[in-house]
Structure formats: structure tokens, C-alpha cells
Amino acid sequence: MCALLVGLPDVTVIGVGEWPLWLRITIASAVDRAECSCGGVVHRHGVREVVLVDLPVFGRPTRLVWRKQRRRCTACGRSWCDENRELGTARCALTTRAARWATVQVGRNGRAVSDVARDLGCGWHAVMDAVVAVGEQLIDHPDRIGAVNALGLDETLFARVGRFRTQLWSTQIVDVRRGQLLDVVPRRSAVEPCRWLATRDPNWLAGIEWATLDLSASYRAVLDTMLPDAVQVADPFHVVKLANTALDECRRRVQNETVGHRGRRDDPLWRARRRLSIARERLSDDQHNRLMGLLRAGDPHREVWFAWNAKEVVRQIYDHTDHALAAEWVTEIGRDFTDPEMPFEVRRLGRTITRWAAQIVAWHRSHVSNGPTEAVNNVAKRIKRVAFGLVNFRHHRVRCLLYAGKPDWTLLPTIQP
Ligand SMILES: [Zn+2]
């Protein structure tokens, strides 16, 4: 009955005991015959106990105590221990089945490592090391990445470390059409993504027709050098974000120039900050009138008003469905925004948009042909939820890819840590 409950092949249960913290199950190998390759006589040579973290039994954290038989050959002098990879290995503190279970919990279900460690009654690193050992085999499986038609590059902040809260960045490489995370590489410079693309099969690279990016020069360099034939598409989310940032900066500057200090509760511009960021069509008439009133009170030269309008105009780029109309609209934006009457932030926004006009308009072509969507941002949000704060890049990569990289989970029963 005990052996049935423990459920491991080829073992005998020697004893079960309860220690204050864990249930301890002591087992030994059921097969007691061993032969040496030289054909000599084999003697038993003591027992070594290995304690492994196993799956919780009836809600209690459990330790599997494996009494490994040491053997020695009298003829050649070789000595060795029982091995059973299905049970566990010396490299992993968890039994093989517990390591697989932890990988599912952390990788597919997106649970916190500390949460899983509490269930198992062991330390954080024991669980994370097991997840890395099993997870890396899953995510590095050659069949995980299929043919890709639209590739996206995006930066992710994944931790802040040290006294100065130094930011750690990584670059995510995404199959934009399927919303699958292909890989994560360190830092946000052009070097690592280039290296990653350079190791790909040329045929695979040739299949990429579209490449989306945020408005950063380093990713543009990556795509210019590694994927010269792919059409570059600026990610709408980042274009609109840029316009919102310009509005924000303008508001803060005007606030400082007119009142002489940062926003306080009663300042009109401070009170307007929320409404400024809401889309025009989502403001009721009443809210809109109040916003205009606040701007009249706090914005004597109508600079924030210009910036607010600029933001709305940039958003309207994506209301167009026609490629030619959108191109005209973007050219007009570049001309209007750089007018000397405009506040500094808007002129800078205009210059950026002109520089990226081709990429911004390319979205309209790709979009109508069922091309790149906002999958990049969805993947980024998912990743932020599960992997923020992991300081070690290898841990970060495994967590991200298990969660958003669509590994083939049916392979899991064949993988040993
Ligand atoms: Zn021998």
C-alpha cells in the first residue's frame, strides 16, 4: 500500500515518519542485482542517504530519503552508487517529478517561485534551479520556433538593483503575428539582437516580411543590417506614447514657468493632468468643457493646449484605414508640428515623426493585410506580470519564455533535470 501511495517505479518503501516540518519517506532501489562490466564479483559497500524534496503528500511538505546502495567490484576495484534519473539526480534538490511539477506551476501557471517553494517546504533557489534545469530544455527545443512572417523587437525593464536602483534591460524578440515570445536577449543595444539573428537559418530569416519596432535607433540598426528586405513598421503603441510624453513634458514646463514650482493640488494644470491623457472621444461634453476651463486658467500662452491637440492628431493617424491618406496625414503632421509658433516639445515630436514617417505609415499597409498587431504589447504586459524583479538574466529568460514562449508542454514527461 505504501509503495502504491509513493508511486515510484522500481523502489521499495522502507519507512515513513513525520518530522516536525516534513513527512519523510525512506526508499531504496528494489533491484538488488548488479554486475560489473568486467564480470567480477560485486559486493555491497555501504549506504549513502540522499534527501530530495518531493511533491507534497496530502497537503504536507515531503522529503524523499533515498538510501543509495554503494557497490564495489572485487576484481577491478570500481565503485558506484544506484542511479535512477526518473527519481532524481545529484544536480537537483528536487525529485524529477517535483521538478516537472514546479516548472508547470512557475512556467505555465505564472505562480511566484516563493509561492511554490512554500508549498514544497524548501528554499527559493532550490525551486528556481529546478525550473531552470527543466525549463531550459523545453524552451531550447528546436521545434519551438516555427516559420515567422512578422518579427518584433521591444525593450523590457526587468529589475532595478543596488543602491542607485540601476535598471536592468532586456530585448524581447517576438513573433508578432502569433503573439509568441521567441527569445529574450540581454540589454537593449543593437549588439545582442544582431548576434541572435546571425545564428538563425538564412531561410528562416528570408521568411520575415514585416518587422515592428519602437522608435529607437538601435533596433532600427538591427533591422537595417540583419533584415534589410523586411518592411519596418513603427509600433502604434509607442508612437502614441511619444505624443503623450511630449504633452506631459510641456505641461510640467508651463507649470514651472507660470507658477514657479511643481504641480500642487490646487494648480489648474495639475488638476487637468488626468483629463489631458484621456482620449478626446472618451471625454463627455462636461469633462471637455472643464478641461478647457482649466487650460484657460493655467496655460496663458496656450502651449499645453497645442500639445494636447498634437497628441489627439497623432492618435488620429490610426483612425485612417487607407494607406495613402495616412501618408498624407503624417506628412502634414511633420509640417504643422514644426511651425515656429508651436511649443518646443511639439516641434521635437514633429521632427521625430518626420524621421519615422515611412515606418509609421507602413503600419497601415501591414494592418490591412492582416499584418502585425499589438501582440508585442500584450506579450510585454504578460512578461511584466511574471518576471519583474528577477535579477539574474538566465532566470528572467527562462520565466519569460516558459510563460509567453509557447513551449511544447507535452514534452515535459520526457525531460529530466
Ligand atoms: Zn569490475
Residues whose N, C-alpha, C, O or C-beta is under 5 A from the ligand:
A	BS01	ZN	C36 S37 C38 G39 G40 C73 A75 C76
